[in-house]
Amino acid sequence: MNHSTYAGDDRRPCARGTRCASASIVREGGHTLRQPAPTYRAFCDADRAALVRAINALPVLYDTAVALLGDHPKARQDTGARPTGRLAPPIPVNTGMDEMMGSIHHLLASWYERVDAVAGGRGYTTAQTGRMNHRTGIQRMAWSLAERVDALLALRPDAMIRYITLEEADNLPDGVMVRRHYDAGYAASFPALDGGDAGNELLDLAFRARRRLGLSSSDVDLPVPCTQPACGERGHMVRPDGAAGLEDHVICRSCGHRYEDTPGDPAFTDVMRDVAAWNAARSKKNPAKGLAS
């Protein structure tokens, strides 16, 4: 997937698109639009940092899924129903967890192999990672990808295998090779994927894994106004819940300003101090009410 560059320099829009963490808020024709930040690589700095956190979170999410692998929903009891035929043998594992674990291993392995090939192929081969204990292999591949995230984001387009539904196969763009397995109900596609696609796949994978494990994302609305002179709006400040938990920044959804938790941006500390003061005042009025984070 190629991304167009900005006129006059080598920058291009962040490959996260409208989900870019550093997107600008643009108002056109009465509509509010999110414009991805210009960047010299596939991801802007903020999304690059989020990608590293997501990659590092994948082994933990995998371990959590392993612990829950034997948990599966109990059969529904219905006293009014009359069973017919023979009982089907019980499924010994949670198939949803098993499928998610397979996705984590497959995506990590495929991108690890691409990055390792660029580095000269001195790492583990696909066969070697396949013979490893999956938990060990995932930890090593995640560590390697997090360490070489810039090489990951710099990958050029190349064909990779992706398993999709038959319906998704019917909606693929022209030119993408696909093999349909009708009896099994899936298709193998071979899209040309680059570093931007790598970042999006791994971030989306971490989000899906958290949701599957019951760790659904929940952005925290902050009850304080934006401190930017041109804004000052209240009710639009939010601390995003990312792939690896609450992010270390606050965004104003009205003006798009991003408050970073860095030594060079004391505004973040000021905002969180205002939130703490608001929580303290609220707890005095009504101790039973929940607090903002």
C-alpha positions, 0 to 999 in steps of 0.5 A: 500500500503506497502513501502519497507524499506532501508537495515540496518534501519527502513527508507523507500522511501517517499510515494510521489515517484518520486513526493517527494519534497526532492527527490535526482537527480540520473543519470544512463545510461544517464537518470536523475531519481528522487529517493524519500528521505528516511524517518521514516514515510510515508512522508519526512519532506518537503512533510509532511509540504506540506500535512498540507498546502494542508489540511488547504487549502481545506476549502478555496477551498471548500468555493470558489467552493460554491461561484461559484456553480451557475456559469455554461457555457452558452448554445452555440448559433448556428443560423444555427441550427433548434431546435427539440422537447422540450427544456430541463430544465436548470441545476441550478448549476455548476455540476463540482463544485458540484462534486468537493465539494462532493469529498472534503467532502468525502475524508476528512470525510473518513480519519477523521473517520480513524484517529478518530478511532485510537484516540478512536472515541471521535470525530464526527461520520460520521452521525454527520458530514453528518448532519452538514453544509458542510462548517462547517464540512469540516473546523472542519475535516480539522483542526483535520487532520492538527493537527493530521497529524502524526497519519494520515501518520501512519495509517496501511492499511485498506479497504476504499470505493472509487468511480471510473469509470467502466474503472478504475474498470476493471484495479484494481489489483486482490484481490480488491473488487469492485461493479459495477453499470452499470446503473449509470456508476460508481463502488464502490471499496474497496482498502486497503489504508494506511497513504501514500495513505492518504497523496497522496489522499489529496495532489492530491485532493487539486491540482485538486481543484485548477485546477478546480477553475482556480488556475492551478499550475505554477512553477516559473523559477528563472533566477539565477544559483545554488550556490552549488559548484558542480553545478552552473548551470543556467536555472534549479532553480525553485520555485514550485507552490504547492497545497496551492500556491507558496512553501517556497523553491527553487529547482535546477532541475539539482543537486536536491539541495533544498533551504529552507526558514528557519533561518538555510539556508541563501542560500534561502535568497541569491537566492531570493536577486539575483532574486530581483536584476535581476528583478530590472535590467530587469525592468530598461531595459524594464518596460513592461516585466514580473518579476520572483517571 
